[in-house]
Amino acid sequence: MIALSALTLHWQNEWAHSYLELEASKSMEHRLQESSALLEQHHLGAMRKPGELVPTSSTKLIHLSQPQALASNTPAPMFATLQQQQIPAGY
């Protein structure tokens, strides 16, 4: 009975932790969408002919390869203080 209770508490703790991570990622996604909308509104207002702008989407992104100078595993100076960690598969 004690082992089952301990496992239940452990699973509840794991679920709560995963739920908090999910909520944090939803919040970051919402902030990213708001930032994108603000940038788009800024550029629309700054252009003299806003009809020439093309709506953006993630399918129209162009992925560039990493420059050779930054190809090593050394972090950029502004990111040097950040902790780097591996993200487990499935996240």
Backbone as a chain_set.jsonl record, in Angstrom:
{"seq": "MIALSALTLHWQNEWAHSYLELEASKSMEHRLQESSALLEQHHLGAMRKPGELVPTSSTKLIHLSQPQALASNTPAPMFATLQQQQIPAGY", "coords": {"N": [[0.823, -1.194, 0.0], [1.958, 1.202, 0.799], [3.973, 1.493, -1.107], [2.466, 1.764, -3.439], [1.147, 4.157, -2.888], [3.342, 5.859, -2.783], [4.261, 5.687, -5.437], [2.033, 6.798, -6.733], [2.075, 9.447, -5.75], [4.532, 10.211, -6.827], [3.984, 10.063, -9.619], [1.976, 11.979, -9.79], [3.447, 14.246, -9.146], [5.262, 14.293, -11.298], [3.443, 14.678, -13.397], [2.418, 17.204, -12.705], [4.729, 18.743, -12.991], [5.245, 18.432, -15.748], [2.935, 19.612, -16.725], [3.275, 22.272, -15.911], [5.477, 22.927, -17.512], [4.264, 22.719, -20.021], [2.365, 24.799, -19.866], [4.124, 26.967, -19.657], [5.369, 26.832, -22.17], [3.163, 27.333, -23.804], [2.615, 29.942, -23.057], [4.97, 31.219, -23.931], [4.714, 30.763, -26.681], [2.428, 32.254, -27.228], [3.372, 34.828, -26.611], [5.316, 35.041, -28.605], [3.72, 35.035, -30.903], [2.307, 37.415, -30.473], [4.445, 39.23, -30.577], [5.274, 38.894, -33.222], [3.002, 39.817, -34.542], [3.014, 42.495, -33.696], [5.431, 43.376, -34.866], [4.789, 43.026, -37.569], [2.667, 44.846, -37.823], [4.079, 47.196, -37.303], [5.842, 47.299, -39.513], [3.999, 47.423, -41.575], [2.847, 49.906, -41.073], [5.068, 51.515, -41.456], [5.685, 51.321, -44.1], [5.191, 52.855, -47.245], [3.582, 51.857, -49.175], [1.588, 49.654, -48.255], [0.3, 47.53, -49.474], [2.107, 46.074, -50.934], [3.375, 44.284, -49.319], [3.885, 40.882, -48.392], [1.965, 38.404, -46.835], [3.296, 36.594, -44.063], [4.404, 33.274, -43.22], [5.188, 30.221, -41.471], [5.875, 28.336, -43.324], [7.106, 29.667, -45.345], [9.631, 30.294, -44.544], [13.153, 30.7, -44.805], [15.802, 28.614, -44.418], [19.029, 28.962, -43.351], [22.366, 27.746, -43.562], [24.687, 27.291, -40.834], [27.162, 29.782, -40.271], [30.649, 29.298, -41.064], [32.494, 30.315, -39.231], [31.135, 30.259, -36.825], [30.611, 27.65, -36.458], [31.776, 25.988, -34.622], [31.451, 24.504, -31.318], [31.468, 26.486, -29.426], [29.78, 28.852, -27.467], [28.064, 31.896, -28.421], [29.24, 35.145, -27.344], [27.229, 36.623, -25.932], [25.567, 34.62, -25.092], [27.049, 33.134, -23.43], [26.755, 32.884, -20.68], [24.516, 31.369, -20.315], [22.96, 28.305, -19.381], [23.421, 25.275, -21.01], [21.507, 22.55, -22.062], [20.612, 19.175, -22.81], [17.718, 18.297, -24.625], [15.348, 15.943, -23.859], [14.254, 13.163, -25.902], [11.05, 13.247, -27.386], [9.958, 15.564, -26.438]], "CA": [[0.0, 0.0, 0.0], [2.854, 2.363, 0.883], [4.652, 1.615, -2.406], [1.491, 2.282, -4.396], [0.951, 5.571, -2.55], [4.551, 6.577, -3.192], [4.234, 5.783, -6.898], [0.98, 7.75, -7.104], [2.596, 10.789, -5.486], [5.582, 10.482, -7.812], [3.351, 10.323, -10.914], [1.293, 13.27, -9.709], [4.487, 15.268, -9.206], [5.734, 14.331, -12.685], [2.387, 15.281, -14.213], [2.382, 18.637, -12.386], [5.915, 19.355, -13.6], [5.012, 18.472, -17.193], [1.874, 20.59, -16.976], [3.883, 23.604, -15.797], [6.279, 23.137, -18.721], [3.321, 22.951, -21.109], [1.826, 26.149, -19.704], [5.199, 27.909, -19.985], [5.56, 26.848, -23.629], [2.003, 28.022, -24.379], [2.81, 31.371, -22.799], [6.013, 31.699, -24.847], [4.153, 30.759, -28.027], [1.523, 33.401, -27.314], [4.199, 36.031, -26.671], [5.94, 35.073, -29.923], [2.7, 35.451, -31.863], [2.062, 38.838, -30.253], [5.604, 39.971, -31.087], [5.211, 38.852, -34.684], [1.93, 40.72, -34.964], [3.473, 43.868, -33.495], [6.416, 43.684, -35.902], [4.093, 43.151, -38.84], [1.95, 46.123, -37.804], [5.073, 48.26, -37.415], [6.319, 47.371, -40.896], [2.886, 47.89, -42.407], [2.721, 51.341, -40.863], [6.251, 52.211, -41.945], [5.756, 51.273, -45.565], [4.302, 53.808, -47.934], [2.645, 51.062, -49.962], [1.451, 48.408, -47.506], [-0.224, 46.461, -50.313], [3.206, 45.322, -51.526], [3.873, 43.28, -48.382], [3.324, 39.541, -48.528], [1.791, 37.798, -45.505], [4.312, 35.592, -43.755], [4.024, 32.048, -42.522], [6.361, 29.403, -41.183], [6.242, 27.55, -44.511], [7.887, 30.517, -46.25], [10.923, 30.595, -43.95], [14.351, 30.224, -45.486], [16.762, 28.145, -43.43], [20.403, 29.124, -43.792], [23.329, 26.945, -42.796], [25.445, 28.06, -39.865], [28.44, 30.259, -40.815], [31.798, 28.48, -40.68], [33.159, 30.893, -38.063], [30.366, 29.915, -35.637], [30.275, 26.229, -36.522], [32.289, 25.265, -33.452], [30.482, 24.401, -30.23], [31.602, 27.56, -28.446], [28.614, 29.731, -27.53], [28.295, 33.305, -28.694], [29.532, 35.826, -26.081], [26.048, 37.026, -25.178], [24.936, 33.425, -24.574], [28.067, 32.382, -22.699], [26.34, 32.644, -19.299], [23.348, 30.499, -20.273], [23.183, 26.874, -19.217], [22.953, 24.486, -22.132], [21.141, 21.199, -21.667], [20.008, 18.352, -23.846], [16.276, 18.105, -24.498], [15.082, 14.523, -24.085], [13.381, 12.842, -27.022], [9.633, 13.225, -27.058], [9.491, 16.897, -26.025]], "C": [[0.869, 1.261, 0.0], [3.55, 2.578, -0.46], [3.711, 2.195, -3.452], [1.223, 3.756, -4.153], [2.152, 6.402, -2.995], [4.597, 6.733, -4.709], [3.19, 6.788, -7.37], [1.452, 9.179, -6.885], [3.679, 11.172, -6.491], [4.973, 10.835, -9.173], [2.608, 11.652, -10.917], [2.298, 14.41, -9.794], [5.023, 15.408, -10.626], [4.707, 15.004, -13.591], [2.326, 16.785, -13.977], [3.56, 19.361, -13.03], [5.731, 19.482, -15.125], [3.955, 19.498, -17.556], [2.418, 22.009, -16.894], [4.743, 23.919, -17.017], [5.385, 23.421, -19.927], [2.748, 24.362, -21.047], [2.879, 27.204, -20.052], [5.409, 27.982, -21.489], [4.379, 27.516, -24.322], [2.142, 29.529, -24.213], [3.861, 31.951, -23.745], [5.505, 31.749, -26.281], [3.236, 31.956, -28.228], [2.315, 34.706, -27.409], [4.883, 36.168, -28.024], [4.946, 35.534, -30.982], [2.384, 36.934, -31.712], [3.209, 39.685, -30.801], [5.599, 40.014, -32.609], [4.145, 39.799, -35.21], [2.34, 42.182, -34.802], [4.494, 44.271, -34.555], [5.752, 43.876, -37.264], [3.329, 44.472, -38.914], [2.915, 47.3, -37.948], [5.537, 48.42, -38.866], [5.215, 47.821, -41.843], [2.72, 49.397, -42.286], [3.886, 52.121, -41.44], [6.328, 52.244, -43.466], [4.785, 52.29, -46.17], [3.245, 53.075, -48.746], [2.454, 49.718, -49.256], [0.895, 47.25, -48.329], [0.856, 45.621, -50.956], [3.76, 44.246, -50.588], [3.147, 41.958, -48.582], [3.132, 38.974, -47.13], [2.805, 36.686, -45.279], [3.702, 34.371, -43.092], [5.277, 31.219, -42.323], [6.787, 28.565, -42.391], [7.099, 28.348, -45.478], [9.256, 30.888, -45.676], [12.048, 30.003, -44.776], [15.359, 29.848, -44.413], [18.161, 28.215, -44.018], [21.313, 28.237, -42.951], [24.132, 27.866, -41.887], [26.761, 28.522, -40.488], [29.6, 29.435, -40.274], [32.476, 29.01, -39.423], [32.445, 30.498, -36.777], [30.044, 28.425, -35.575], [30.8, 25.446, -35.327], [31.245, 25.295, -32.339], [30.613, 25.501, -29.186], [30.416, 28.504, -28.582], [29.015, 31.163, -27.861], [28.496, 34.031, -27.368], [28.29, 36.196, -25.278], [25.306, 35.825, -24.597], [25.882, 32.606, -23.704], [27.619, 32.045, -21.277], [25.145, 31.714, -19.198], [23.753, 29.048, -20.12], [22.631, 26.152, -20.428], [22.65, 23.095, -21.631], [20.494, 20.485, -22.832], [18.519, 18.248, -23.571], [15.993, 16.647, -24.801], [14.134, 14.307, -25.274], [11.936, 12.788, -26.556], [9.097, 14.56, -26.604], [9.33, 17.774, -27.222]], "O": [[0.577, 2.241, -0.684], [3.701, 3.716, -0.904], [4.119, 3.028, -4.262], [1.085, 4.526, -5.103], [1.998, 7.506, -3.516], [4.939, 7.805, -5.208], [3.44, 7.547, -8.306], [1.25, 10.035, -7.746], [3.737, 12.313, -6.949], [5.398, 11.799, -9.809], [2.606, 12.368, -11.919], [2.035, 15.425, -10.44], [5.217, 16.525, -11.106], [5.065, 15.807, -14.452], [2.198, 17.559, -14.925], [3.405, 20.465, -13.552], [6.031, 20.524, -15.707], [4.065, 20.177, -18.576], [2.066, 22.859, -17.712], [4.741, 25.05, -17.503], [5.712, 24.267, -20.759], [2.659, 25.042, -22.069], [2.56, 28.218, -20.672], [5.607, 29.067, -22.034], [4.567, 28.2, -25.329], [1.824, 30.296, -25.122], [3.676, 33.036, -24.296], [5.829, 32.678, -27.02], [3.266, 32.599, -29.277], [1.97, 35.588, -28.195], [5.02, 37.276, -28.542], [5.289, 36.329, -31.858], [2.211, 37.635, -32.709], [2.98, 40.727, -31.414], [5.885, 41.05, -33.209], [4.356, 40.499, -36.201], [2.05, 43.011, -35.665], [4.435, 45.381, -35.084], [6.112, 44.781, -38.017], [3.342, 45.141, -39.947], [2.612, 48.28, -38.629], [5.614, 49.534, -39.382], [5.482, 48.53, -42.814], [2.48, 50.084, -43.28], [3.718, 53.263, -41.869], [6.978, 53.118, -44.04], [3.699, 52.53, -45.642], [2.154, 53.594, -48.978], [3.099, 48.737, -49.626], [1.011, 46.096, -47.916], [0.56, 44.547, -51.479], [4.533, 43.39, -51.019], [1.958, 41.922, -48.898], [4.047, 39.052, -46.31], [3.13, 35.931, -46.196], [2.631, 34.433, -42.487], [6.309, 31.485, -42.938], [7.936, 28.132, -42.469], [7.754, 27.768, -46.345], [9.967, 31.707, -46.259], [11.905, 28.935, -45.371], [15.728, 30.682, -43.587], [18.447, 27.606, -45.049], [21.054, 28.01, -41.769], [24.243, 29.066, -42.138], [27.419, 27.736, -41.17], [29.539, 28.932, -39.153], [32.984, 28.223, -38.624], [33.086, 30.408, -35.73], [29.275, 27.996, -34.715], [30.316, 24.349, -35.049], [30.266, 26.037, -32.421], [29.936, 25.454, -28.159], [30.077, 28.915, -29.692], [30.145, 31.584, -27.616], [27.972, 33.581, -26.35], [28.304, 36.091, -24.051], [24.489, 35.995, -23.692], [25.541, 31.498, -23.289], [28.049, 31.035, -20.72], [24.788, 31.302, -18.095], [24.769, 28.614, -20.664], [21.493, 26.392, -20.83], [23.427, 22.516, -20.871], [19.907, 21.104, -23.719], [18.103, 18.126, -22.419], [16.349, 16.154, -25.871], [13.321, 15.172, -25.598], [11.648, 12.33, -25.45], [7.891, 14.692, -26.399], [8.945, 18.936, -27.09]]}, "num_chains": 1, "name": "protein.A"}
